[in-house]
Amino acid sequence: MKSLNRWVYAVIGVIVLLLAGLVYAWSVISKSIAATFPDWSAAQLSLTFTIVMAMFCVGCLIAGIFAKKVSPKLYVMLSGVLFLAGFLIAAATN
């Protein structure tokens, strides 16, 4: 049973790292966003990525500060909820 638990944690870790890497998909989707919103300047498009990266770094800093006090399971669950909320908010904006 312990080997199953190790594999489950390994799979969850890979999924978490893949989702964390979505931040870097910006270079792929920025052209589509620019085509959808042609009135946005290059600076405005760049600002969105800057905000995302700043929040990513601030989140990592806060998580590092509380790393010994908070369970990794709680971090993964909270991160998933915040990640989903961010996508839902972004999808709702027009």
Helices and strands as residue ranges (DSSP letters): H 2-20, G 21-25, H 26-36, H 42-65, H 72-92
